[in-house]
């Protein structure tokens, strides 16, 4: 995995896993806010950002294995791990694969349960269209799902940045990620086994990982705190960066 890194500090580095169909640049507001206190590492999934495309159809464990290889390459024994949306799915896979290397967890705008059959079929159809028509179709199809109405109306710079990141993705990377998310396992039973401090963050206007879903997920994690961010949709770190950063910095100061 290609990655960015910035900052330093005495505590465990923070690894942030990006949402679909974006890349590590989505974490720029958090890197700027935290780099004075922590080393922050932001990978790109295969086929996104600067990472080469995947060679076959990966499962979600494959992305977690890529994270582990990155930690090995950087000689990091333990990290605080965060993920938003698909990043949360990958974080759950990391918890299965190397829980002993995770000292704290951030789950943002994600969910532990698998896709419904309707959602699976939607991902199949989207993958087919991207394979045939390219990633250029994604902004029009995804923007209203990813961003709140207020962001779409009042934050054109956020909308444009999200659009640019989507268009930087490769068709192969998008199709592979859609397949991995479609077939991801149920992580609900994993929640009660999470043994590290956990911050759960979500947007109050998120129609994908709704506040009800996020609050229920947090209630299943023993040592967790749930924060709902107003006027934010599915990309809460970009839509409400000051509130997101305040919650994240406050959490990291205690772990």
PyMOL commands that set and color helices and strands:
alter all, ss='L'
color gray80, all
select helices_A, chain A and resi 24-34+60-73+86-101+117-133+135-146+149-154+156-167+171-182+188-193+211-219+236-239+241-252
alter helices_A, ss='H'
color red, helices_A
select strands_A, chain A and resi 3-6+13-17+40-43+79-84+102-108+197-203+224-229
alter strands_A, ss='S'
color yellow, strands_A
deselect
rebuild
show_as cartoon
